[in-house]
Amino acid sequence: MGALYHEPHYGYSLVRVLTEDGSISLKEGTIYPILARLDRDGLVRSEWVESVQGPPRKYYALTPAGRQLLADLRQEFDLLVSLVKREWNAGEESETAQRKLLLRKR
């Protein structure tokens, strides 16, 4: 979702963006079911666009609901990272330790 925040992508271009630094390996066949689910859930919108280099491409972009969910997930992820990086001392409680992670259930 973060890769779709600033600009729309079609499946192959999204895979290239996500794998360009080599930190993960990802195939197109992996990304399309995820995009389909995000589309079905209203978190991305899709649009067919004609291409001068071949057949039309299906571009995906975040919807306002997708942008809001991404913002919420970033906050939760930041909290999780801070808890993982925290040096735990017995009996010490901080504001971060007292906050709870919000779990999403479907």
N, C-alpha and C positions, 0 to 999 in steps of 0.2 A: 504494500500500500504506500509505503514511503517513496518508492520509485515513481509512483503515479502522482505524487503530490504536486509537482511543478509542471509536468507535461504528460500528455497522453502517450501511450505506447501500444504497438501491436505485439503479439506474443513473442516473436523472435527478438524484437528489439528490447523487450523487457528482460528476456533471458540474458542477452548480451550485457545489459546494464548491471544486472545482478551478479554476473560472473566475471566482470572485467578485471577485477583485482585478483582473481584466482583463489579467493578465500573459500568459495563454495563451488561445487559442481552441480549444475542444474540442467535438465533436459526440457525441451519444449513440451513434451508429453506430461511433465509434472506441473507446469504452470497453467495449462488450459483448464483442468478441473477446478483449480483454485480460482481462476478468473471467472469461470462459469458460476461458481457458488457465490462469489462476491457480487456478481451481476444479479443473480437470482435474489440475493438478500438486499439489493438496493444500495450497496456500498460503492459500486462502480457502475458506470454506464458504458455501453458499447455502441460503436457506430462503424458501419462499413464505409471505407474511403477508397476511391479509385486510385490506382497506382500506375505511374508511367513505366515502371519497371516490371510489370507482371499483373497478376490477378489482384482484385480488390483486397484490402487488408482490414481486419477488424481491429479498431483502436479502442483502448480502454482508458477511462479517466475517472478519477474519484468524484463521487457525488458529495453534496454537503453532509449527508449522513456518514459517508466514508471518511471525510475530513475530520468530523467530530470524533468518530470512533478511533481514528489514528491518534488524535490528540490525547484521548483518554488512555489508550494503550501505551503511549509514550510516557505519560505520568506514572502509570503502574510499573512500567519497565524500569524507569529511573529509580523508583522506590526499591524495586527488587535488586537492582545493581548496588544501591547504597547499602542494603542489608547484607549482601554477599561480601562486599568490600569492608564492611565494618569490623573493627577489632572488638571482639566480644569479651567483656570483663564481667566476672560474676557479680550479680547484684546491681549492675549499672543499667539504668533504663533511660533512653533518650526519647525525644519526640518522634524520631524516625522509627524506633523500635516499637513504640506504642501504636503507630498507625497500622492499619490492616490493609492487605492487598485486596482489591475488589476482584472477585472471581465472576466470570461471565458463564452462565449456563444456558444452553439452548434446549 
